[in-house]
Amino acid sequence: MEENNGKRSCWKKYVTYSIAIVTGLAVLGHYVADGLSCIAGGLKSIAYQDQYVTVKGLAEREVMANKVVWPLPYKCVSNDMKQLYEEIGRYGEVITKFLTDNGITKDEIIVSAPTVTDRLAQSYAPENIKFRYQAEAVITVTSSQVEKVIELMKQQITLLEQGVVVGTEYGYEPRYEFTDLNSIKPEMVEEATRNARAVAQKFADDSDCKLGNIRQATQGQFSISSDETTPQIKNIRVVTTVKYSLN
């Protein structure tokens, strides 16, 4: 009888332990499933966060230069030093009058001091030099009246009629500049960014994604260039690089 009671007691304990183990495994499985689900959701979220597209946006403007530097080199020769100085002085007066008579102010004109060369004193002087002395000087116009200066360049024949030859040596070409870049920078950056977003939106649409916020943006350097035939017309260009999130 006692033997049967012992067997019955062992059986009850076995059943109880079995139920506890099964219940524990079930609960554990539930939490594991939830954990895996959370991990999968987190990985999915991270994957979406790592999706992005990098695009470039371009903006260009064509503007007129607002500053011109126009050097007018001139020279004369003579065997008499006094006559040489008188002649180079007269040339300068003729050129200055030509400029001021046509609307260039004195503040826009710089007259350099003449340099005189004794050609016989040079070691490489050629034989049979007709004139011993040569004087050179430069009048430089720095003006914001770009169109007016361009017109005067076309009228230099009036100087020739007065016996004054303005040189065209290398290094004395007119130089045109655009100095008001800050006034158009914001507008150009906005346009470049807008163009970049349009490209990113097209990429997102083609990829069946939703375009998110800007993750990173870089404004490129502004460049100013011109064509040799029309140096007074400046082409201004900027490229922005923008990185957008994709959802």
C-alpha positions in Angstrom: 0.0 0.0 0.0 2.8 2.4 0.9 4.6 1.4 -2.2 1.5 2.5 -4.3 1.2 5.8 -2.5 4.9 6.5 -3.2 4.5 5.7 -6.9 1.4 8.0 -7.0 3.3 10.8 -5.3 6.2 10.5 -7.8 3.9 10.6 -10.7 2.2 13.8 -9.4 5.6 15.5 -9.1 6.6 14.3 -12.6 3.4 15.8 -14.1 3.8 19.0 -12.1 7.4 19.4 -13.3 6.4 18.7 -16.9 3.7 21.2 -16.9 6.1 23.8 -15.4 8.7 23.1 -18.0 6.2 23.3 -20.9 4.7 26.5 -19.5 8.2 28.0 -19.1 9.2 27.1 -22.6 5.9 28.7 -23.9 6.6 31.9 -22.0 10.2 31.9 -23.1 9.1 31.4 -26.7 6.7 34.3 -26.5 9.4 36.7 -25.2 11.9 35.4 -27.7 9.5 36.0 -30.5 8.8 39.5 -29.2 12.5 40.2 -28.9 13.2 39.0 -32.5 10.3 41.1 -33.7 11.7 44.2 -32.0 15.2 43.5 -33.3 13.8 43.0 -36.8 11.9 46.3 -36.5 15.0 48.1 -35.3 17.1 46.7 -38.1 14.4 47.8 -40.6 14.4 51.3 -39.0 18.2 51.4 -39.3 18.1 50.2 -42.8 15.7 53.0 -43.7 17.8 55.6 -41.9 20.9 54.5 -44.0 19.1 55.0 -47.3 20.0 58.4 -48.9 20.8 60.0 -52.2 23.5 62.6 -53.0 22.7 65.0 -55.8 24.2 68.2 -57.3 22.4 71.3 -58.2 23.7 73.9 -60.7 22.9 77.7 -60.9 24.3 80.0 -63.6 24.1 83.7 -64.3 25.4 85.9 -67.1 26.1 89.4 -66.0 27.8 92.5 -67.3 31.2 93.4 -65.7 30.8 96.4 -63.4 34.5 97.4 -63.4 37.0 97.9 -66.1 40.8 98.5 -65.9 42.1 99.9 -69.2 45.8 100.6 -69.5 46.9 102.9 -72.3 50.7 102.5 -72.8 52.5 105.1 -74.9 56.0 105.9 -75.8 58.2 108.3 -77.8 61.9 108.5 -78.9 64.4 111.3 -79.4 68.0 112.2 -79.3 67.4 115.2 -77.1 66.5 114.5 -73.4 64.6 117.7 -73.0 62.6 117.2 -76.2 61.9 113.7 -75.1 60.3 114.8 -71.8 58.3 117.5 -73.5 57.0 115.0 -76.1 56.0 112.3 -73.5 54.3 115.0 -71.5 52.3 116.2 -74.5 51.2 112.6 -75.3 49.9 112.2 -71.7 48.0 115.5 -71.9 46.4 114.5 -75.2 45.3 111.1 -73.9 44.0 112.6 -70.6 42.0 115.2 -72.5 40.5 112.6 -74.8 39.3 110.6 -71.7 37.9 113.5 -69.7 36.2 115.0 -72.8 34.3 111.8 -73.1 33.0 111.4 -69.6 35.9 109.8 -67.7 36.6 111.6 -64.5 40.0 112.6 -63.2 39.5 110.3 -60.2 39.3 107.4 -62.6 42.6 108.2 -64.3 46.1 107.3 -63.1 49.2 108.6 -64.9 52.4 106.8 -64.3 55.8 108.5 -64.2 57.7 108.0 -67.4 60.6 105.7 -67.6 63.5 106.6 -69.9 65.9 104.2 -71.5 69.3 105.1 -73.0 69.5 102.5 -75.8 73.2 103.1 -76.4 74.0 102.1 -72.8 72.4 98.7 -73.3 74.7 95.7 -74.0 72.3 94.3 -76.5 71.7 97.6 -78.4 71.4 97.1 -82.1 73.6 98.9 -84.6 72.6 102.1 -86.4 70.2 103.3 -83.7 68.4 106.4 -85.0 67.1 107.7 -81.7 69.2 107.2 -78.5 66.5 107.8 -75.9 63.1 106.2 -75.4 60.5 107.2 -72.9 57.5 105.0 -71.9 54.5 105.8 -69.7 51.1 104.3 -69.0 47.7 106.0 -68.3 45.4 103.6 -66.5 41.6 104.0 -66.4 39.8 102.3 -63.6 36.1 102.8 -63.9 32.6 101.4 -63.3 31.5 103.0 -66.6 32.2 99.8 -68.5 30.1 100.5 -71.5 31.4 104.0 -71.9 35.0 102.7 -71.7 34.3 100.1 -74.4 33.0 102.8 -76.7 36.2 104.9 -76.1 38.3 101.9 -77.0 36.7 102.1 -80.5 37.5 105.8 -80.8 41.2 105.6 -80.3 41.7 106.7 -83.9 41.2 110.3 -82.7 44.4 109.9 -80.8 46.3 108.8 -83.9 45.0 111.9 -85.7 46.8 113.9 -83.0 50.0 111.9 -83.5 49.7 109.8 -80.4 50.0 106.0 -80.7 48.6 103.9 -77.9 50.4 100.6 -77.7 48.8 97.1 -77.6 51.7 95.3 -76.0 51.1 92.0 -74.1 50.2 92.6 -70.5 48.3 95.8 -71.2 45.0 94.3 -72.2 41.8 95.7 -70.7 40.6 93.7 -67.7 37.0 93.4 -66.8 35.7 92.4 -63.3 32.4 91.7 -61.6 32.7 92.9 -57.9 29.1 92.6 -56.8 29.0 88.8 -56.3 27.5 89.0 -52.8 24.3 90.6 -54.1 23.4 87.5 -56.2 24.9 84.7 -54.0 21.8 84.0 -51.9 19.6 83.8 -54.9 22.0 81.5 -56.8 22.4 79.2 -53.9 18.7 78.9 -53.5 18.3 78.1 -57.2 21.1 75.5 -57.0 19.5 73.8 -54.0 16.1 73.8 -55.6 17.5 72.2 -58.7 19.3 69.6 -56.5 16.0 68.7 -54.8 14.3 68.3 -58.1 16.9 65.7 -59.1 16.6 64.0 -55.8 12.8 63.9 -56.0 13.0 62.3 -59.5 15.4 59.6 -58.1 13.1 59.0 -55.1 10.1 58.6 -57.4 11.9 56.2 -59.7 13.0 54.2 -56.6 9.5 54.1 -55.1 10.8 55.9 -52.1 9.8 59.0 -50.2 12.2 61.9 -50.2 13.2 62.9 -46.7 15.0 65.8 -45.1 18.5 67.2 -46.0 21.1 65.2 -44.2 24.1 67.3 -45.4 24.6 70.1 -47.8 27.8 71.7 -49.2 28.0 74.9 -51.2 30.6 74.8 -53.9 32.9 77.6 -54.9 31.6 80.3 -57.1 33.4 80.6 -60.4 33.5 83.6 -62.7 34.6 83.2 -66.3 34.3 84.9 -69.6 34.8 84.3 -73.3 37.8 85.8 -75.1 35.5 87.5 -77.6 33.3 89.2 -75.0 35.4 89.5 -71.9 33.0 92.1 -70.4 30.3 89.4 -70.1 30.8 87.3 -67.1 29.4 83.8 -66.5 28.9 83.0 -62.8 28.5 79.4 -61.8 27.9 77.5 -58.5 27.3 73.9 -57.8 25.8 72.7 -54.5 26.0 69.1 -53.3 23.1 67.9 -51.1 22.4 64.6 -49.4 18.8 63.7 -48.8 17.3 60.9 -46.7 15.1 58.3 -48.4 12.2 56.8 -46.5 
